Amino acid sequence: MPATDLNVRSIQWAMWANETVLLGANVLVLGGMIGIVGGLVPASAPFQFWLPIGIYGIVIGLLISTLEYPRGKKNKGNTVTRSYQDCFSKLVSHLPLVSNYYVRACAYFIMAIPGGLVVPTLLGTVFIIVGCGIYMGAACHGESWQEVKPWSAPIPQQQQPNFSQPPAQPPPRLPQNRM
């Protein structure tokens, strides 16, 4: 029996890309900190490029983390939001072209390339580039970023508690042998 659209579960690639790029941005920030420390060590001629690339890694990592922190809306609508996501969601939803995953993938790829020049930021760069590939796959499948609207449940009206009345007669007791 052929599968219908209702029975087929599709993979939402953007969700995986979001997690991968967010992890990569955080690793890039940590690598940037290591690069700054390594670049400030005196007599470190082989590590002379660590300081500027480390600063660049921190700045780009924080920028990408800010853009990637809010999760996009799932197709089913049952998205679990992150803490304090609503303020970042408003920022991302007002920026032009950020909801387009083609633009996001290309921009992150271009921003991540300088991080691959030194060892401390290399791992974060690899994560971001892998996330860019996943974002390209999401864009090819027609996905786009949508803001998660706050869900509000209807507030139930105050109802009087339904307490049952206590029994009028005590429960039956077994006779006890008295001596």
ROROMI-621067 format. One record per atom (N, C-alpha, C): residue in one letter; atom name; x negated, y, z. Coordinates in Angstrom, 3 decimals. Atoms other than C-alpha are relative to their C-alpha. Example, Ala and Ser with C-alpha at 12.3 -4.5 7.8 and 13.67 -1.06 7.14 Angstrom:
# ROROMI-621067
NODE   resn   name          X          Y          Z
NODE      A      N     -0.890     -1.190      0.000
NODE      A     CA    -12.300     -4.500      7.800
NODE      A      C     -0.900      1.200      0.000
NODE      S      N      0.820     -1.190     -0.060
NODE      S     CA    -13.670     -1.060      7.140
NODE      S      C      0.770      1.090      0.730
# end
This chain:
# ROROMI-621067
NODE   resn   name          X          Y          Z
NODE      M      N     -0.848     -1.170      0.000
NODE      M     CA      0.000      0.000      0.000
NODE      M      C     -0.891      1.230      0.000
NODE      P      N      0.859     -1.180      0.051
NODE      P     CA     -1.563      3.351     -0.972
NODE      P      C      0.262      0.914      1.191
NODE      A      N     -0.113     -0.910     -1.140
NODE      A     CA     -2.250      5.817      1.803
NODE      A      C      0.598      1.320     -0.452
NODE      T      N     -0.583     -1.307      0.299
NODE      T     CA     -0.186      8.970      1.846
NODE      T      C     -0.753      1.059      0.774
NODE      D      N      0.675     -1.103     -0.683
NODE      D     CA     -1.296     12.389      3.019
NODE      D      C      0.292      0.000      1.495
NODE      L      N     -0.336      0.017     -1.416
NODE      L     CA      0.485     11.837      6.311
NODE      L      C     -0.811     -1.041      0.762
NODE      N      N      0.732      1.072     -0.668
NODE      N     CA     -1.449      8.656      7.061
NODE      N      C     -1.510      0.210     -0.012
NODE      V      N      1.439     -0.194      0.141
NODE      V     CA     -4.897      9.884      6.019
NODE      V      C     -0.462      1.052      1.000
NODE      R      N      0.581     -0.966     -0.930
NODE      R     CA     -6.950     11.554      8.705
NODE      R      C     -1.239      0.576     -0.646
NODE      S      N      1.143     -0.631      0.652
NODE      S     CA     -9.370     14.053      7.269
NODE      S      C     -0.979      0.510      1.056
NODE      I      N      1.038     -0.526     -0.879
NODE      I     CA    -12.642     15.081      8.840
NODE      I      C     -0.030      1.507     -0.166
NODE      Q      N      0.107     -1.452      0.052
NODE      Q     CA    -12.778     18.743      9.719
NODE      Q      C     -1.472      0.352      0.190
NODE      W      N      1.442     -0.205      0.014
NODE      W     CA    -16.351     19.529      8.777
NODE      W      C     -0.414      1.276      0.713
NODE      A      N      0.367     -1.273     -0.621
NODE      A     CA    -16.303     23.087     10.088
NODE      A      C     -0.207     -0.141      1.502
NODE      M      N      0.165      0.215     -1.436
NODE      M     CA    -15.920     21.844     13.656
NODE      M      C     -1.396     -0.549      0.303
NODE      W      N      1.331      0.574     -0.191
NODE      W     CA    -19.114     19.770     13.337
NODE      W      C     -1.078      1.027     -0.324
NODE      A      N      0.971     -1.033      0.350
NODE      A     CA    -20.935     22.629     11.638
NODE      A      C     -0.111      1.034      1.110
NODE      N      N      0.001     -0.981     -1.085
NODE      N     CA    -19.918     25.011     14.424
NODE      N      C     -0.839     -0.490      1.167
NODE      E      N      0.765      0.543     -1.125
NODE      E     CA    -21.327     22.739     17.113
NODE      E      C     -1.488     -0.101     -0.334
NODE      T      N      1.400      0.158      0.400
NODE      T     CA    -24.532     22.067     15.148
NODE      T      C     -0.713      1.340     -0.053
NODE      V      N      0.641     -1.313      0.125
NODE      V     CA    -25.253     25.711     14.362
NODE      V      C     -0.098      0.680      1.363
NODE      L      N      0.075     -0.597     -1.337
NODE      L     CA    -24.420     26.835     17.910
NODE      L      C     -1.139     -0.619      0.807
NODE      L      N      1.122      0.661     -0.673
NODE      L     CA    -26.824     24.241     19.318
NODE      L      C     -1.327      0.479     -0.582
NODE      G      N      1.224     -0.469      0.646
NODE      G     CA    -29.457     25.287     16.766
NODE      G      C     -0.357      1.421      0.392
NODE      A      N      0.269     -1.382     -0.403
NODE      A     CA    -29.073     28.951     17.688
NODE      A      C     -0.527      0.060      1.430
NODE      N      N      0.496      0.018     -1.381
NODE      N     CA    -29.544     28.173     21.375
NODE      N      C     -1.423     -0.549      0.077
NODE      V      N      1.363      0.538      0.042
NODE      V     CA    -32.626     26.062     20.622
NODE      V      C     -0.946      1.023     -0.623
NODE      L      N      0.818     -1.050      0.615
NODE      L     CA    -33.908     28.899     18.409
NODE      L      C     -0.350      1.090      1.013
NODE      V      N      0.283     -0.985     -1.054
NODE      V     CA    -33.601     31.328     21.338
NODE      V      C     -1.063     -0.540      0.959
NODE      L      N      1.011      0.590     -0.890
NODE      L     CA    -35.546     28.945     23.593
NODE      L      C     -1.364     -0.073     -0.682
NODE      G      N      1.259      0.024      0.744
NODE      G     CA    -38.184     28.466     20.897
NODE      G      C     -0.592      1.386     -0.155
NODE      G      N      0.487     -1.375      0.068
NODE      G     CA    -38.409     32.233     20.523
NODE      G      C     -0.660      0.435      1.297
NODE      M      N      0.624     -0.321     -1.289
NODE      M     CA    -39.130     32.563     24.233
NODE      M      C     -1.369     -0.660      0.122
NODE      I      N      1.297      0.684     -0.021
NODE      I     CA    -41.884     29.977     23.954
NODE      I      C     -0.969      0.687     -0.950
NODE      G      N      0.850     -0.706      0.960
NODE      G     CA    -43.219     31.809     20.890
NODE      G      C     -0.523      1.315      0.538
NODE      I      N      0.460     -1.261     -0.594
NODE      I     CA    -43.375     35.102     22.763
NODE      I      C     -1.085     -0.266      1.031
NODE      V      N      1.012      0.330     -1.009
NODE      V     CA    -45.261     33.513     25.653
NODE      V      C     -1.290     -0.449     -0.676
NODE      G      N      1.195      0.462      0.711
NODE      G     CA    -47.641     31.767     23.233
NODE      G      C     -0.695      1.112     -0.754
NODE      G      N      0.603     -1.115      0.722
NODE      G     CA    -48.185     34.965     21.266
NODE      G      C     -0.668      1.013      0.899
NODE      L      N      0.591     -0.958     -0.939
NODE      L     CA    -49.061     36.964     24.379
NODE      L      C     -1.253     -0.523      0.685
NODE      V      N      1.191      0.579     -0.619
NODE      V     CA    -51.817     34.596     25.501
NODE      V      C     -1.233      0.634     -0.630
NODE      P      N      1.204     -0.587      0.582
NODE      P     CA    -55.176     36.342     25.112
NODE      P      C     -0.862     -1.069     -0.670
NODE      A      N      0.894      0.870      0.775
NODE      A     CA    -57.666     34.828     22.697
NODE      A      C      0.789     -1.112     -0.685
NODE      S      N     -0.815      1.001      0.693
NODE      S     CA    -54.908     33.065     20.791
NODE      S      C      0.079      0.355     -1.480
NODE      A      N      0.046     -0.342      1.424
NODE      A     CA    -56.025     33.765     17.234
NODE      A      C      0.835     -0.943     -0.858
NODE      P      N     -0.840      0.868      0.838
NODE      P     CA    -54.337     30.647     15.810
NODE      P      C      1.498      0.243      0.195
NODE      F      N     -1.414     -0.209     -0.307
NODE      F     CA    -51.063     31.717     17.434
NODE      F      C      0.418      1.452     -0.189
NODE      Q      N     -0.262     -1.429      0.134
NODE      Q     CA    -51.043     35.331     16.243
NODE      Q      C      1.397      0.292     -0.559
NODE      F      N     -1.320     -0.246      0.572
NODE      F     CA    -47.728     34.939     14.377
NODE      F      C      1.133     -0.463      0.910
NODE      W      N     -1.042      0.482     -0.889
NODE      W     CA    -45.899     33.412     17.308
NODE      W      C      0.806      1.138      0.614
NODE      L      N     -0.707     -1.102     -0.652
NODE      L     CA    -45.023     36.768     18.908
NODE      L      C      1.074      0.606     -0.904
NODE      P      N     -1.076     -0.593      0.811
NODE      P     CA    -43.179     38.395     15.964
NODE      P      C      1.083     -1.009     -0.390
NODE      I      N     -1.006      1.009      0.344
NODE      I     CA    -41.480     35.147     14.946
NODE      I      C      0.819     -0.365      1.240
NODE      G      N     -0.733      0.259     -1.240
NODE      G     CA    -40.546     34.546     18.589
NODE      G      C      1.050      1.064      0.268
NODE      I      N     -0.971     -1.088     -0.164
NODE      I     CA    -38.891     37.956     18.823
NODE      I      C      1.122     -0.148     -1.023
NODE      Y      N     -0.990      0.203      1.053
NODE      Y     CA    -37.150     37.307     15.512
NODE      Y      C      0.929     -1.166      0.349
NODE      G      N     -0.809      1.158     -0.375
NODE      G     CA    -35.970     33.903     16.771
NODE      G      C      1.009      0.325      1.083
NODE      I      N     -0.931     -0.379     -1.064
NODE      I     CA    -34.439     35.405     19.895
NODE      I      C      1.125      0.865     -0.553
NODE      V      N     -1.018     -0.911      0.539
NODE      V     CA    -32.637     38.179     17.994
NODE      V      C      0.980     -0.754     -0.902
NODE      I      N     -0.867      0.734      0.929
NODE      I     CA    -31.310     35.904     15.233
NODE      I      C      0.786     -1.081      0.741
NODE      G      N     -0.709      1.020     -0.775
NODE      G     CA    -30.440     33.146     17.706
NODE      G      C      1.167      0.576      0.786
NODE      L      N     -1.096     -0.639     -0.731
NODE      L     CA    -28.370     35.525     19.828
NODE      L      C      1.100      0.474     -0.944
NODE      L      N     -0.997     -0.430      0.984
NODE      L     CA    -26.653     36.941     16.735
NODE      L      C      0.834     -1.190     -0.485
NODE      I      N     -0.719      1.185      0.477
NODE      I     CA    -25.760     33.478     15.428
NODE      I      C      0.842     -0.602      1.123
NODE      S      N     -0.787      0.515     -1.127
NODE      S     CA    -24.638     32.362     18.899
NODE      S      C      1.267      0.815      0.208
NODE      T      N     -1.174     -0.854     -0.144
NODE      T     CA    -22.298     35.346     19.085
NODE      T      C      1.038     -0.306     -1.071
NODE      L      N     -0.939      0.287      1.084
NODE      L     CA    -20.774     34.523     15.700
NODE      L      C      0.571     -1.411      0.082
NODE      E      N     -0.426      1.395     -0.021
NODE      E     CA    -20.532     30.784     16.349
NODE      E      C      0.692     -0.411      1.295
NODE      Y      N     -0.585      0.406     -1.279
NODE      Y     CA    -19.268     30.814     19.938
NODE      Y      C      1.494     -0.311     -0.099
NODE      P      N     -1.425      0.366      0.058
NODE      P     CA    -15.544     30.963     19.114
NODE      P      C      0.250     -1.163     -0.949
NODE      R      N     -0.383      1.122      0.854
NODE      R     CA    -14.118     27.742     17.757
NODE      R      C      1.122      0.441     -0.926
NODE      G      N     -1.078     -0.277      0.939
NODE      G     CA    -11.917     27.884     14.699
NODE      G      C      1.204     -0.881      0.289
NODE      K      N     -1.236      0.745     -0.208
NODE      K     CA     -8.354     26.643     14.632
NODE      K      C     -0.030     -1.302     -0.792
NODE      K      N     -0.089      1.287      0.683
NODE      K     CA     -7.895     22.963     13.796
NODE      K      C      1.270     -0.045     -0.843
NODE      N      N     -1.184      0.145      0.845
NODE      N     CA     -5.396     21.831     11.183
NODE      N      C      1.235     -0.363      0.812
NODE      K      N     -1.133      0.408     -0.820
NODE      K     CA     -3.195     20.195     13.804
NODE      K      C      0.411      1.090      0.981
NODE      G      N     -0.315     -1.073     -0.932
NODE      G     CA     -3.374     23.261     16.033
NODE      G      C     -0.287     -0.327      1.446
NODE      N      N      0.284      0.382     -1.387
NODE      N     CA     -4.578     21.431     19.155
NODE      N      C     -1.452      0.304      0.363
NODE      T      N      1.384     -0.391     -0.232
NODE      T     CA     -7.856     23.329     19.486
NODE      T      C     -0.231      0.284      1.478
NODE      V      N      0.414     -0.311     -1.363
NODE      V     CA     -9.556     23.362     22.870
NODE      V      C     -0.973      1.166     -0.098
NODE      T      N      0.838     -1.194      0.107
NODE      T     CA    -11.005     26.838     23.248
NODE      T      C     -1.089     -0.024      1.059
NODE      R      N      1.078     -0.155     -0.974
NODE      R     CA    -14.217     27.732     25.016
NODE      R      C      0.358      1.115      0.971
NODE      S      N     -0.222     -1.063     -0.975
NODE      S     CA    -14.326     29.936     28.074
NODE      S      C     -0.355      1.348     -0.609
NODE      Y      N      0.202     -1.374      0.477
NODE      Y     CA    -14.058     33.644     27.218
NODE      Y      C     -0.104      0.074     -1.521
NODE      Q      N      0.065      0.014      1.455
NODE      Q     CA    -13.589     32.782     23.548
NODE      Q      C      0.795      1.141     -0.613
NODE      D      N     -0.891     -0.972      0.623
NODE      D     CA    -10.871     35.370     22.983
NODE      D      C     -0.696      1.305     -0.359
NODE      C      N      0.690     -1.253      0.347
NODE      C     CA    -13.200     38.406     23.101
NODE      C      C     -0.928     -0.198     -1.196
NODE      F      N      0.857      0.269      1.153
NODE      F     CA    -15.644     36.788     20.660
NODE      F      C      0.839     -0.250     -1.252
NODE      S      N     -0.874      0.254      1.147
NODE      S     CA    -12.749     35.679     18.424
NODE      S      C      0.461      1.299     -0.638
NODE      K      N     -0.420     -1.296      0.547
NODE      K     CA    -11.558     39.258     18.065
NODE      K      C     -1.133      0.643     -0.783
NODE      L      N      1.153     -0.552      0.705
NODE      L     CA    -15.067     40.337     17.079
NODE      L      C     -0.185     -0.688     -1.346
NODE      V      N      0.229      0.755      1.234
NODE      V     CA    -15.446     37.572     14.496
NODE      V      C      1.136      0.210     -0.992
NODE      S      N     -1.124     -0.158      0.925
NODE      S     CA    -11.949     38.042     13.062
NODE      S      C      0.011      1.377     -0.658
NODE      H      N      0.033     -1.340      0.597
NODE      H     CA    -12.600     41.757     12.406
NODE      H      C     -1.168      0.194     -0.961
NODE      L      N      1.135     -0.124      0.913
NODE      L     CA    -15.864     41.158     10.544
NODE      L      C      0.382     -0.520     -1.381
NODE      P      N     -0.350      0.487      1.342
NODE      P     CA    -15.530     40.856      6.771
NODE      P      C     -0.878     -1.192     -0.393
NODE      L      N      0.681      1.144      0.611
NODE      L     CA    -16.546     37.632      4.991
NODE      L      C     -0.480     -1.067      0.977
NODE      V      N      0.492      1.000     -0.947
NODE      V     CA    -17.267     35.692      8.199
NODE      V      C      0.877     -1.251     -0.027
NODE      S      N     -0.875      1.171      0.054
NODE      S     CA    -14.264     33.408      7.721
NODE      S      C     -0.289     -0.878     -1.215
NODE      N      N      0.365      0.771      1.185
NODE      N     CA    -15.688     32.270      4.364
NODE      N      C     -1.245     -0.821      0.326
NODE      Y      N      1.110      0.863     -0.383
NODE      Y     CA    -17.933     29.266      4.970
NODE      Y      C     -1.134     -0.001     -1.016
NODE      Y      N      1.089     -0.134      0.971
NODE      Y     CA    -19.902     29.731      1.729
NODE      Y      C     -0.929      1.138      0.428
NODE      V      N      0.792     -1.168     -0.415
NODE      V     CA    -21.034     33.173      2.909
NODE      V      C     -0.737     -0.299      1.293
NODE      R      N      0.611      0.317     -1.290
NODE      R     CA    -21.700     31.921      6.416
NODE      R      C     -1.190     -0.938     -0.175
NODE      A      N      1.083      0.961      0.215
NODE      A     CA    -23.827     28.998      5.199
NODE      A      C     -1.203      0.667     -0.652
NODE      C      N      1.119     -0.672      0.680
NODE      C     CA    -25.917     31.151      2.849
NODE      C      C     -0.692      1.001      0.921
NODE      A      N      0.589     -0.993     -0.907
NODE      A     CA    -26.420     33.899      5.445
NODE      A      C     -0.832     -0.677      1.086
NODE      Y      N      0.750      0.699     -1.038
NODE      Y     CA    -27.491     31.458      8.158
NODE      Y      C     -1.263     -0.630     -0.566
NODE      F      N      1.174      0.609      0.623
NODE      F     CA    -29.847     29.688      5.762
NODE      F      C     -1.092      1.043     -0.200
NODE      I      N      0.985     -1.065      0.238
NODE      I     CA    -31.555     32.959      4.807
NODE      I      C     -0.567      0.510      1.324
NODE      M      N      0.479     -0.494     -1.290
NODE      M     CA    -31.742     34.100      8.438
NODE      M      C     -0.885     -1.015      0.715
NODE      A      N      0.741      1.031     -0.732
NODE      A     CA    -33.185     30.779      9.628
NODE      A      C     -1.369     -0.290     -0.589
NODE      I      N      1.260      0.370      0.660
NODE      I     CA    -36.050     30.457      7.128
NODE      I      C     -1.241      0.509      0.733
NODE      P      N      1.224     -0.424     -0.707
NODE      P     CA    -38.583     32.658      9.020
NODE      P      C     -0.278     -0.788      1.278
NODE      G      N      0.219      0.796     -1.204
NODE      G     CA    -38.070     30.512     12.118
NODE      G      C     -0.745     -1.291     -0.268
NODE      G      N      0.706      1.225      0.336
NODE      G     CA    -39.564     27.546     10.280
NODE      G      C     -1.488      0.185     -0.188
NODE      L      N      1.421     -0.267      0.221
NODE      L     CA    -42.965     29.223     10.035
NODE      L      C     -0.881     -0.381      1.179
NODE      V      N      0.794      0.349     -1.180
NODE      V     CA    -44.078     28.451     13.582
NODE      V      C      0.670     -1.165      0.731
NODE      V      N     -0.467      1.231     -0.634
NODE      V     CA    -43.723     25.338     15.706
NODE      V      C      1.100      0.230      1.044
NODE      P      N     -1.026     -0.099     -1.048
NODE      P     CA    -41.680     26.666     18.682
NODE      P      C      1.421      0.205     -0.529
NODE      T      N     -1.338     -0.263      0.521
NODE      T     CA    -38.771     27.810     16.514
NODE      T      C      0.407     -0.967     -1.108
NODE      L      N     -0.270      0.917      1.111
NODE      L     CA    -38.932     24.966     14.004
NODE      L      C      1.228     -0.877      0.253
NODE      L      N     -1.120      0.896     -0.281
NODE      L     CA    -36.424     22.659     15.736
NODE      L      C      1.340      0.735     -0.108
NODE      G      N     -1.226     -0.785      0.130
NODE      G     CA    -33.786     25.387     16.046
NODE      G      C      0.322      0.317     -1.445
NODE      T      N     -0.190     -0.273      1.425
NODE      T     CA    -34.316     26.254     12.384
NODE      T      C      0.543     -1.224     -0.723
NODE      V      N     -0.483      1.231      0.639
NODE      V     CA    -33.800     22.632     11.356
NODE      V      C      1.474     -0.230      0.331
NODE      F      N     -1.407      0.146     -0.376
NODE      F     CA    -30.534     22.461     13.317
NODE      F      C      0.882      0.967     -0.786
NODE      I      N     -0.808     -0.994      0.710
NODE      I     CA    -29.277     25.662     11.700
NODE      I      C      0.110     -0.354     -1.478
NODE      I      N     -0.046      0.363      1.422
NODE      I     CA    -30.201     24.475      8.195
NODE      I      C      0.903     -1.223     -0.211
NODE      V      N     -0.920      1.142      0.096
NODE      V     CA    -28.413     21.147      8.793
NODE      V      C      1.444      0.481      0.150
NODE      G      N     -1.336     -0.578     -0.157
NODE      G     CA    -25.405     23.121     10.031
NODE      G      C      0.453      0.753     -1.237
NODE      C      N     -0.338     -0.683      1.257
NODE      C     CA    -25.559     25.202      6.843
NODE      C      C      0.467     -1.000     -1.048
NODE      G      N     -0.439      1.042      0.929
NODE      G     CA    -25.308     22.011      4.818
NODE      G      C      1.400     -0.499      0.332
NODE      I      N     -1.338      0.438     -0.404
NODE      I     CA    -22.283     20.927      6.843
NODE      I      C      1.024      1.085     -0.321
NODE      Y      N     -0.907     -1.096      0.365
NODE      Y     CA    -20.721     24.386      6.347
NODE      Y      C      0.275      0.011     -1.502
NODE      M      N     -0.226      0.086      1.451
NODE      M     CA    -21.228     23.987      2.591
NODE      M      C      0.995     -1.116     -0.314
NODE      G      N     -0.967      1.079      0.184
NODE      G     CA    -19.401     20.669      2.779
NODE      G      C      1.403      0.417      0.416
NODE      A      N     -1.310     -0.488     -0.442
NODE      A     CA    -16.589     22.324      4.730
NODE      A      C      0.592      0.966     -1.017
NODE      A      N     -0.485     -0.951      1.002
NODE      A     CA    -16.358     25.093      2.148
NODE      A      C      0.450     -0.727     -1.263
NODE      C      N     -0.401      0.784      1.182
NODE      C     CA    -16.212     22.527     -0.671
NODE      C      C      1.323     -0.724      0.235
NODE      H      N     -1.276      0.637     -0.319
NODE      H     CA    -13.297     20.845      1.131
NODE      H      C      1.109      1.022      0.220
NODE      G      N     -1.029     -1.037     -0.090
NODE      G     CA    -11.447     24.180      1.233
NODE      G      C      0.307      0.491      1.400
NODE      E      N     -0.237     -0.462     -1.362
NODE      E     CA    -11.787     24.922      4.931
NODE      E      C     -0.422      1.457      0.136
NODE      S      N      0.399     -1.369     -0.318
NODE      S     CA    -11.997     28.449      6.320
NODE      S      C      0.281      0.243      1.479
NODE      W      N     -0.133     -0.275     -1.426
NODE      W     CA    -12.279     29.959      9.789
NODE      W      C      1.297      0.747      0.250
NODE      Q      N     -1.231     -0.663     -0.416
NODE      Q     CA     -8.993     30.902     11.437
NODE      Q      C     -0.048      0.182      1.503
NODE      E      N      0.026     -0.309     -1.426
NODE      E     CA     -8.620     32.541     14.805
NODE      E      C      1.028     -0.849      0.746
NODE      V      N     -0.924      0.745     -0.851
NODE      V     CA     -7.045     30.495     17.579
NODE      V      C      0.824      1.016      0.765
NODE      K      N     -0.901     -0.911     -0.714
NODE      K     CA     -4.036     32.398     18.829
NODE      K      C      0.259     -0.556      1.394
NODE      P      N     -0.287      0.493     -1.347
NODE      P     CA     -3.388     32.240     22.557
NODE      P      C      1.364     -0.681      0.037
NODE      W      N     -1.225      0.778     -0.072
NODE      W     CA     -0.778     29.605     23.244
NODE      W      C      0.742      0.377      1.256
NODE      S      N     -0.788     -0.341     -1.177
NODE      S     CA      2.025     30.643     25.533
NODE      S      C      1.194     -0.943      0.075
NODE      A      N     -1.119      0.913     -0.221
NODE      A     CA      4.434     28.097     26.920
NODE      A      C      1.180      0.799      0.529
NODE      P      N     -1.148     -0.709     -0.560
NODE      P     CA      7.965     29.197     27.680
NODE      P      C      0.018     -0.138      1.520
NODE      I      N     -0.012     -0.011     -1.460
NODE      I     CA      8.266     30.167     31.311
NODE      I      C      1.333     -0.574      0.477
NODE      P      N     -1.272      0.580     -0.462
NODE      P     CA     10.834     27.950     33.021
NODE      P      C      0.661      0.917      1.018
NODE      Q      N     -0.737     -0.803     -0.964
NODE      Q     CA     13.559     29.681     34.965
NODE      Q      C     -0.085     -0.669      1.365
NODE      Q      N      0.050      0.533     -1.355
NODE      Q     CA     13.532     29.325     38.693
NODE      Q      C      1.239     -0.853      0.241
NODE      Q      N     -1.102      0.899     -0.293
NODE      Q     CA     15.676     26.356     39.573
NODE      Q      C     -0.040     -0.354      1.479
NODE      Q      N     -0.073      0.416     -1.386
NODE      Q     CA     16.878     25.390     42.967
NODE      Q      C     -0.464     -1.451      0.084
NODE      P      N      0.433      1.392     -0.113
NODE      P     CA     15.152     22.232     44.127
NODE      P      C      1.193     -0.904      0.299
NODE      N      N     -1.094      0.954     -0.151
NODE      N     CA     17.439     19.240     43.966
NODE      N      C     -0.366     -0.992      1.100
NODE      F      N      0.277      0.882     -1.123
NODE      F     CA     17.116     17.745     47.418
NODE      F      C      1.219     -0.873      0.246
NODE      S      N     -1.117      0.875     -0.364
NODE      S     CA     19.232     14.735     48.250
NODE      S      C      0.218      0.092      1.510
NODE      Q      N     -0.348     -0.070     -1.419
NODE      Q     CA     21.003     14.640     51.585
NODE      Q      C     -0.567     -1.222      0.718
NODE      P      N      0.503      1.161     -0.744
NODE      P     CA     19.556     12.422     54.308
NODE      P      C      1.132     -1.006      0.228
NODE      P      N     -1.057      1.006     -0.211
NODE      P     CA     21.400      9.155     54.949
NODE      P      C      0.782      0.278      1.287
NODE      A      N     -0.862     -0.243     -1.162
NODE      A     CA     24.341      9.370     57.346
NODE      A      C     -0.107     -1.129      1.021
NODE      Q      N      0.100      1.140     -0.910
NODE      Q     CA     23.826      5.890     58.843
NODE      Q      C     -1.432     -0.511     -0.004
NODE      P      N      1.354      0.554     -0.034
NODE      P     CA     20.569      4.343     59.990
NODE      P      C     -0.049     -1.314     -0.776
NODE      P      N      0.107      1.263      0.733
NODE      P     CA     19.254      1.361     58.054
NODE      P      C      0.272     -1.180      0.932
NODE      P      N     -0.277      1.162     -0.866
NODE      P     CA     20.250     -2.098     59.292
NODE      P      C     -1.292     -0.543      0.601
NODE      R      N      1.154      0.538     -0.720
NODE      R     CA     17.916     -3.620     61.847
NODE      R      C      0.227     -1.485      0.263
NODE      L      N     -0.077      1.405     -0.369
NODE      L     CA     17.154     -7.252     62.487
NODE      L      C      0.146     -0.105      1.515
NODE      P      N     -0.122      0.148     -1.460
NODE      P     CA     18.222     -8.471     65.912
NODE      P      C     -1.329     -0.458      0.602
NODE      Q      N      1.241      0.356     -0.674
NODE      Q     CA     15.339     -8.720     68.316
NODE      Q      C      0.322     -0.901      1.188
NODE      N      N     -0.185      0.901     -1.139
NODE      N     CA     15.017    -11.465     70.877
NODE      N      C     -0.470      0.703      1.254
NODE      R      N      0.371     -0.620     -1.271
NODE      R     CA     15.122    -10.026     74.344
NODE      R      C     -0.066     -1.086      1.056
NODE      M      N      0.129      0.995     -1.055
NODE      M     CA     13.965    -12.075     77.198
NODE      M      C      0.219      0.589      1.328
# end
